[in-house]
Amino acid sequence: MLTNLLPSIAIGTTFVCALALWVAFEFAPAHIWWAELARYVPYPVYLLPGVGALALGLYLNWRWRIAAAAALGMVLVPIMGMQIGGAEAGSSPIRLMTYNIKAYRAAEREGGVEAIASEVALHDADIIVMQDASHLVHLLGLRSKEALAMFGERQIETSGRYVIASRFPMRDCKNGDISFSGERRHYFRCVVNAKGVEFDLFTAHLHTPREGLNATRQQRLGGVDEWQENVAARMMQSRALAADVAGDLATNTRPVMLAGDLNAPAHSPVVRQLLATGLRDAFAVAGTGYGHTHGHSLRPHISFNRIDHILVSAKIGVARCFVGGKEASEHRPAIADLWLRRE
């Protein structure tokens, strides 16, 4: 009896914890600090107990096997963020790529800038938005041979840490305010005219969770206050960005694309504020798998979180969404093949 009791307790505990985590990821507000913290945990931490529960279930009856399989399924699908999307039909296709290139670190590595250029060339996007690119702008200059080789004949617009490079003409490029707690920050936006269809293109880089995560890692519960402040900063930025996107959608007929490093997974309140404006997650629409873009520079050296996003309004269709390679940056690029729907 004791031999069966211990595996049963292990499977039951794993099932309850997986269910609680799933519910928290789906419904917990941003002020529930442990739920927000759990979104940034490397997913193997959740996957190993699920696999272990499934192995233990082999020694028990079918009810426990179902419970173990359900626990593992909750980890693999909603907790880890698996998507099985389908291509939408349309016309006037364009390819958009968002890429946090960490240019200041690429410049320190031999061949770092060349690796970024190779990744850009590999996907050959019509529109490229970059974050953490201010060092690249300074290093290459707007009209240097290196910049022209990387961006080709695309029109290049820059602002601070942002670069937008487009094969289609752009106008009215300007900044928007996403400052928080005395920290001056901005997003960058342009109006793009692609094949006779105009749309508003936003790119943003929200506040990094790094300091808050380090505080909780080093100070345990003593770092919770700093973590909550960190989450609140991203929520404040997301709220301001969402208000501007919603205003655009309400006052003009142009579609909207928002692409960038939001430093938050798709199921977080940070991203959900943006989706509440009517934007759609391109990877959720037409991606397959997990689309994780970050984590490979950290232990255990695998991409385990999807924090780089392409969000589009209803007038833009999504044919495909996927991620690129990990060699050139701490972030994989996110790429989407989009349809410009004509009225």
Disulfide bonds with the S-S distance in Angstrom:
Cys173-Cys190 2.04
